[in-house]
Amino acid sequence: MKQEIELIVNGDIYQVMVKPSETLLEVLRNKIGLTGTKRGCDVGDCGACTVLIDGKSVPSCLVLAIAARGKEITTIEGVADGENLHPLQKAFMKYGAMQCGFCTPGMILAAKAFLDENPNPTEQEIKEAISGNLCRCTGYTKIIEAIKAVAEGK
Amino acid sequence: MKQFSIIGTLVPMLDAKNKVTGKAIYGADITLPNILYGKVLRSPYPHARILNIDTSRAEQLLGVKAVVTGADTPRIRWGAKGIDDEPILCFDGKVRYAGEEVAAVAAIDEDLAEEALDLIKVDYEELTAVFDPEEAMQPGAPQIHEEMPEVKNNVGFEVSFERGNVEEGFREADVIVKDKFMNTWVNQAYMEPSPCIASFDTSGKLTLYASTMWNSQVREAVSSALQIPLGKVRVIQPVIGGAFGGKMGGLPIHFITTLLARKAGRPVKVIQTREEDFITARHRCCVSLEVRMGAKKDGTITAEYRKAIGDQGAYMYLGPDFIITVGLRGDLLYRFKNTRYEGKLVYTNKCPPGAFRGFGNTQACFPRESLLDMLAEKLGMDTTELKLRNCARPGDVSPHGWPLNSCGLAECIEKTVESSGWKEKKAKKQPKRGIGIASTGHETDMRVLAFGGSVSILKLLEDGKVQLLSGEAEYGQGGQTSSAMAIAEELEIPMEDIEVVYPDTDITPYALGPLGSRVLSSQVTASRLAALEVKKQALGVASEMLKAKVEDLEMRRGKIYIRGTPERVVTLSDVGYYAIQRPGGSIIIGKGVDERNTERTLAIDHPTHYGPNVSASYFDTVVAEVEVDTETGEIRVLKLTVADDCGKVINLMGIEGQLQGATTQGLGATFTEQTILEEGRVLNPNFRNYLVPTSINVPPIDIIWVESNELGFAYGCKGGGESPGINSVIPAIANAIYDAVGVRIKTLPITPDKILKALAEREGK
């Protein structure tokens, strides 16, 4: 049976009717209309649907929407401060850290959660932090450069 | 040398901001009023006759709006390249691979559509299937296309050609080497599962939002296979989440979504699951390639013979072009005077392959470059010396009639050798460490159909900004950005003043799409010409406005002056507005056409396949350094040194990214990527078991740009960035492994167990 739940996404409160089996990914994309979160595999293998829940990066395809009630959810649409892009967004542009862009929202959120916890990482730590986010276009080099640049305050 | 203001610099891609903010709209993000959701029923059997399909229960399910089967098609077999053998939705009552589309449903939500699939009852009579091309060619093997009597022993296509005299060439040889190599089924594994949305209006006009590299081809395919007039098919390309050759035109998803929308009378959206994309993507063709090469003592290669057998699965699709390309493209590198090629495509009960970056070169490069290494050893010569002795040079024509014009191959070899410290490393070899080299030549344009170039249309708007219309697909490889850079260079306007329209067959001109590495050079060249035409027309209008002669005018940074009288000036905005609003006015539109002086030698009925199928090619060399753990068989790539003869670099940021990405894909194809089948069924249709490289796997990559000057294209550019990583990385690593531990792996992927087995065999000898 469907039930009404409240989700806090990017600081806004949404009331949505969901089935118990519906994932956060489905609800974000289909009910709330935040399509920046991408569906790449639906089984938690690729990281394209990464969002932040209470600051931690999680694949939203593995989270039931009802389990995200009352938590602070951040999607790619909530990363910039109005017109001001987040430093990671700026760095991804500056360093050419994307091509097709499909992995980019998830990659930026994974990197954000990581840098928020580890502001001074080594390159190896950066590589490990994004190892659950697949990118088929860039070969990761420019993504790693972009994240490193943000960590170093460049 | 001409100084450029923007060409050759680092420019972020035009839609980068959309992509980092989640505002880029991909196919799955699009919705339309009253939309339905489609799902496809696929055959569980690799080879079966369909005795009956009962869709009545599915149709009765509340919320189901359409069920389609082969009976809903015009029963026209479709084919991409002259062999029409694909019956859409198995209308001929036969399935030829596990996963083939048998029926489809559109319903008001995805769950209902899934539920309806379970209610469709298909009675199959299983037929004996055949999966191995060699077995498929045996007498008595199951016939996959018995409706085509001309197909004997499942051989769907055959080609052969000889240049010079191969028999004589081998007689002249002092040393002959031969061996057999095999690549494997790798999947494009683009991050975005394929979406398609179809919608008809009341006039019967179809709009398709298709994640495709080739709008024009999708339009043509849907029009011809489903009998809809060409002008009634509009194909819009949303942002594409990767393609790598896998999202071409005329795929089942395009036909099926259209059929569902037509029958339901409502828009329909089909989004494949990751599993569906793994099972049905038209992957890289598996080719077994026997190759023989002979040389004189001094290293001059006297003859080459190659025999390729491609596992083409159930349908020919792009196969004929592909297997001809293996023959033609594989011989760009060396001055083979005597060469013979025999290629065959064999039907098997598997999903047909299509294009995955490299298209023939990957399959040709691994055997050729491995064998060259073996030849060098037998000659007692350093491989790099053997390469340099035989390599193609500027102004050469390939054995198959492809003009090479600019050719930086020798420079690529020399620079990678020097930069990697090849000679020192060879002289002071460390145990279990090795160094290997390989090269490829890849075409920069290609004549795929009758038109081999690109058309760009550039409009000057009333506010002085310009809008570029080009049908060339963009999915992150950067053609749009590079074309805008050419326009910015010529009109001296900022990048922000250039708007590039995404491909839309109703708006943008016909285009071939990114086949081979053709878009950068062809689209940039066409766009530059369009900008020059706009400039010419703008000067004409300005001369009217300023009452001055055109030859007295000068255009600088978006303004037009009378030379020597800088106070008499009009801006591009004034010109754009005036051009439209003046009495009898007309809009300023520049058309740039990059037409290539080429010939379609890939055509299946071409008598010799000799001739300039391309107008230019780019060359590369990769040096790989590895360390092999002889206990575990694991291989660590210590470093890759990559030289790419890409002509003039247009966007350094873009081409660096292309090269790094392609190289990483090459590492995947070398070590981990392989679709595993059992009785024709894919066992690993997911990222957990189909292993693409992650951020952990990428070794240091040193890049060397060899900017040879290709006169046929704008600024001397060519294609670039793809071939070294996709093609040369594989044999460079295989050769490095041989150098390290003395075992040569001839089938891909190169796995620890193959290394251990080869080491054990060597010890046993």
Interface residues (C-beta under 8 A of the other chain):
Chain A: R29 L34 T35 G36 T37 K38 R39 G40 C41 D42 V43 D45 C46 A48 T75 I76 E77 V79 A80 L85 L88 Q89 F92 M93 K94 Y95 G96 M98 Q99 C100 G101 F102 C103 T104 P105 I108 I126 K127 E128 I130 S131 G132 N133 L134 C135 R136 C137 T138 G139 Y140 T141 K142 I143 I144
Chain B: L10 P12 M13 D15 A16 K17 N18 K19 V20 T21 G22 K23 A24 I25 Y26 A28 D29 Q188 A189 Y190 M191 E192 P193 V239 I240 G241 G242 A243 F244 I271 T273 R274 Y475 G476 Q477 G478 M653 G654 E656 G657 Q658 Q660 G661 A662 T663 T664 Q665 N686 F687 R688 V692 P693 T694 S695 I696 V698 I701 G725
